[in-house]
Each structure stands twice: as C-alpha cells, then as structure tokens.
Amino acid sequence: MTRPAELRARLRAQRRAFDARAPRERLLLAAAGVAAVFMLADALWLSPALTRWNAAQAQRKAAHTQGTQLQQASQQAMAAQIAQAAQMRAELGAARQRVREGEASLRDFQSTLVEPDRMLPLLEQMLARHGQVRVRALRSLGHNDLLAASPPPPAAAAPAAAASAAAGQGGALPSLYRHGVELTLEGSFADLMGYVSALEALPQRLLWGGMSFRVEQHPRAVLTLQLYTLSTARHWIEI
C-alpha cells in the first residue's frame, strides 16, 4: 500500500513537473482534465438524468394526448345522447299529434253514424214506415275491437311503439268497436229496394256489410242485410 507520506510526495513531484511545463502545455493538460471530469460526470449522472427526463416528458405528453382523446370522446358521446334525446322527443311529439288527430277524425266520423244503442230502435222505426216489408229474422253479429284485430306489420313496429309511448303519456288509446246485426226481410222487389233507399238516406248512416237477394216466389223476395256501426263504447245490447 502506498503510504500517505509517499502519496503526498508523489503529488508534490507531479505538481513541480506540471509547473515546470510551458504555459501552453499546462493549459492543454487542464483542459483535458476538465474534459475528463465532464465526461465522467456525463456518464455517471447527466446522461441517465436526461434519459429519465425525456421519458417523463414522453409519458406526460402521452397522458395529455390520451386525456384529450377521452375528453373529445366524452363530448361526442354527450352530443350524440343530446341529439338522440331531441330526436326521441320530436318523434314522441309527432306521435302524440297523430294520436290527437286520429281521435279527432274518429270522433268526427263517429258523429255521422248511428249510435249502437239507437241501431235497433231505428230499424224498427224504418220497418214501421214500410209496412209491406216484413222481418223474417234478426240476429246480432256482436262486436269486435277493430284496433286489436291484428298486430301491426314489422315495418310499422317503430311508429306503433312511438304511438304507444304517446298514449302512455296522454292516456290510453281508445278502442274502436264494430257492432253489427243481420236483418232478413221479405217483400216485393220494389218494397225491399224502397227500404234500402230509405236506410241510405238516413242523416246518420249505417255501414253496409254483406247483402244477398233472392226471389222465392214472384213477387215475394228475400233480402238479407248485414249492417254495422262504429263506437268507442264496448257495450252492445244483444238481441
């Protein structure tokens, strides 16, 4: 081992040798020493620190980019939800309007028809005015809900769902019942046609269904009529 005294002696000898050199040589040696120290510091501290700093900067930029993308995606999703909600409100409003218009049209049309509970009395009055026509048979055809007769086709499923939603907001959609009777009459051709003409001339109408005509023995003929009316009321007086 080198003793401290020997080490100090060697350092003094190197210092004397350095001082003995020319100024230009001393400057070059000092610059080389500084460069060696800088290279050692760069290898041990500066380069690793710079590498870590660059990596941290890259991570920060990536996190910022990802945050910006997430924010944009959130804004786009929110805008899409707002647009979808607005479209649904518009469709619901249109469906409600169609329901209101349909109800108004139904009420207007229904007002032109004979009410179900007035149907039989009206037919009796008409027969009393046409004494030559006799009733052979009279039977009820019952009633059926026209709106519940069959499910909507697939293409109409979405509008039907919107209309159902509108009905849920503003009350259930009314049912529309068709009430009918089958009336079999006998009389002459002229008397039967006069009765039919009188029915057609009524201020409040009946809807025509099937009709059959046959001559049994001239001049006696038989006429069978199916007559209907519409109502939102289910009640029907059975015959």
ROTOR-317055 format. One record per residue (C-alpha): residue in three letters; x, y, z negated. Coordinates in steps of 0.001 Angstrom, whole numbers, plus 524288, in hexadecimal, padded with zeros to 5 digits. Each point is the difference from the previous one (the first is absolute). Example, Ala and Ser with C-alpha at 12.3 -4.5 7.8 and 13.67 -1.06 7.14 Angstrom:
ala8300C7EE6C7E188;ser8055A80D7080294;
! end
This chain:
met800008000080000;thr8041680DA6802DD;arg802638076B7F390;pro7FA4680D9C7FE61;ala80D9C805F77FF57;glu803E97F97E80CAD;leu7F314804448064B;arg8024A80DFF7FBDD;ala80DCC7FF4F80528;arg7FB547FAED80D21;leu7F5BA80A9D800EA;arg80A5480A717FD17;ala808CF7FA2B80A66;gln7F4F88001680A0C;arg7FCA980DF17FC56;arg80E3D80439801ED;ala8001B7F8D280D05;phe7F34C806CE803FF;asp8053D80D547FBD9;ala80C607FD6980796;arg7F8777FE6580CB2;ala7FD9C80B0080951;pro7F382807F67FE06;arg7F9FD7FA9980C81;glu8024B7F2047FB6A;arg7FA4D803047F29F;leu7F3E1805BC80690;leu7FE427F3FC8088B;leu801B17F6DD7F474;ala7F60A807DA7F803;ala7F6497FFAE80B3A;ala801ED7F15A80173;gly7FD947FE507F183;val7F395807FC80073;ala7FB6B7F84680BD6;ala802B27F3417F8FA;val7F86B804A47F424;phe7F4988045F808B3;met7FFE17F31280747;leu8000A7F8967F32D;ala7F4F7808757FAB4;asp7F8607FE4380CA7;ala8019A7F1577FF8E;leu7FC787FED67F1A0;trp7F56B80A807FE73;leu7FC848090780B4D;ser7FC577F5D680A72;pro7F7A87F7737F6E8;ala7F93E80C1C7FAB3;leu7FD588050780DBF;thr7FAD47F2A180400;arg7F6D97FFAA7F454;trp7FB8D80DF7802CC;asn7FD2B7FCC380E40;ala7F8627F3E47FBED;ala7F81C807F97F644;gln7FD3180A3280A69;ala7FB877F56C8096E;gln7F7187FA1D7F5A7;arg7FA7180D697FCE4;lys7FD40802A080E5D;ala7F9BC7F28F801B6;ala7F784802237F3F9;his7FC0A80D7180505;thr7FCB47FA7280D69;gln7F81E7F4EE7F9F6;gly7F8D0809847F724;thr7FCC18089F80BAB;gln7FAFB7F452807A9;leu7F7BB7FB7A7F47A;gln7FA6480DB77FE72;gln7FCBE800B080E82;ala7F9BE7F28D7FF95;ser7F80B803F47F40C;gln7FB8B80C79806A9;gln7FC407F88F80C54;ala7F87D7F5D67F810;met7F8F080AC77F892;ala7FCA48070E80CAE;ala7FAE87F33F805C2;gln7F7937FD9C7F3EA;ile7FAA280DD2800A4;ala7FCE57FE6680E7C;gln7F9A47F2BB7FD98;ala7F7E88057F7F4D6;ala7FBA980B628089E;gln7FC587F69280AF0;met7F8527F7827F68A;arg7F8D080BFA7FAC8;ala7FCD18042B80DE3;glu7FB227F26480399;leu7F80A7FF4B7F387;gly7FA0680D4F802BA;ala7FCB67FBEA80DEA;ala7F9F87F35C7FB05;arg7F7C4807787F620;gln7FB7F8092280ABE;arg7FC427F47080899;val7F8757FA137F4A8;arg7F8C580CC37FDA5;glu7FCF28018780E79;gly7FB9A7F1DB800D4;glu7F70C801917F443;ala7FA3C80C73805C6;ser7FDBB7F96B80D27;leu7F9E97F4517F939;arg7F6D1808B87F83C;asp7FC208075A80C56;phe7FD727F36B80768;gln7F8E77F9C47F4A3;ser7F6E180BAB7FF0E;thr7FAFF7FCB180DA2;leu7FC517F2197FBFE;val7F47A7FA907F896;glu803557FD6E7F1CD;pro800027F1927FC3E;asp7F4D1801527F64A;arg7F7DB8070280A5E;met802297F5DC80A87;leu7F4E47F68D7FCC2;pro7F5D880A987FD12;leu803728068B80CDD;leu7FE1F7F371807A5;glu7F2DD7FDF37F95C;gln7FBC380DBD80393;met804167FDD580E0A;leu7F83B7F35C8009D;ala7F413806EE7FA7E;arg800E8809C780B3A;his800E37F504809ED;gly7F4AF7F7527FC30;gln801197F7A180C41;val80D5E7FB327FB81;arg7FFDB7F54E7F5B9;val80AF77FB427F751;arg8034D7F1CB801B9;ala80BEE7FF917F717;leu8085F809157F809;arg80C7E7FC067F931;ser80B54806EF7F9B6;leu80D7A7FF39805F1;gly805CA804547F31A;his80B4F809627FF37;asn80E877FF608023A;asp80B268094B7FD4A;leu805708047280D11;leu80C5E805B37FA1A;ala8036D7F3377F951;ala7FC717F75080B81;ser80E0A7FD648045A;pro80DDF804007FC0D;pro806BC80A7880830;pro809577FB9580AD2;pro80EA7800727FCE3;ala801E080C7B807F7;ala7F616806EE7F75D;ala805AC7FB227F333;ala807CD80C6B7FD26;pro7F4CC80999802A1;ala7F6EF7F72A7F83D;ala80990800157F4B2;ala800E380EE4800B5;ala7F12C800F380040;ser7FF367F6DC7F451;ala809CA808807F8D3;ala7F7EC80C008035E;ala7F3E57F9397FB0F;gly807137FC917F36B;gln802D980E6F7FE00;gly7F2998052B803A8;gly7F6AB7F4D37FCF9;ala7FD257F2C18060F;leu7FC1C7FF3F80E32;pro7F1507FDDA80151;ser7FAFF7F34F80570;leu7F75F8005780BEF;tyr7F50D7F60D7FFEE;arg7F7FD7FBC980B9E;his7F20B7FC2F7FC55;gly7F7BC7F8B9809CA;val7F2EE7F991802A3;glu7FB4E7F71680AC7;leu7F25380337804A9;thr7F8337F6F9808D3;leu7F41B8064F80679;glu7F59A7FB688095B;gly7F76A8078280937;ser7FF298040680E08;phe80BFD804AF8073F;ala7FAE480DF48004C;asp7FCCD800097F16E;leu80D337FA797FC4C;met80749809B880896;gly7F7E880AFD7FA24;tyr804207FB977F262;val80E4C7FF8E80413;ser7FF0380D8F80613;ala7FA06805347F370;leu80B447FA5D7F817;glu809D78066980909;ala7F90E80D237FEB7;leu800DD8004F7F11F;pro806E980C1E7FAA5;gln807E57F7107F726;arg805367F4C6807C5;leu801987F1767FE59;leu80B817F8D4805C9;trp7FCE07F56D809C7;gly8058E7F2657FF25;gly7FB497F453807A7;met7F37380018807F7;ser7F8DA7F4C380680;phe7F36F80008807D6;arg7F7C67F4F080540;val7F2567FE5180556;glu7F88D7F5217F951;gln7F30C800F580729;his7FCFD80BA480859;pro7FD7480A657FB93;arg804F57FC007F27F;ala80EA4801A47FE4C;val809587FEB47F482;leu80A9A809EF7FCFB;thr80A937FDC67F5C9;leu807BC80BBD7FB59;gln80BB38011B7F70A;leu8003A80D777F9C6;tyr80A77805B07F748;thr8033F80BEC7F81C;leu80C748042A7F8FE;ser801CF804807F225;thr80A9D801777F5D8;ala7F66F7FA057F642;arg800887F14D7FE5B;his7F2167FEDF7FAD7;trp7F6847F9DD80995;ile7F2167FBC87FDAE;glu7FF297F1DD80412;ile7F3F77FBB28075B;
! end
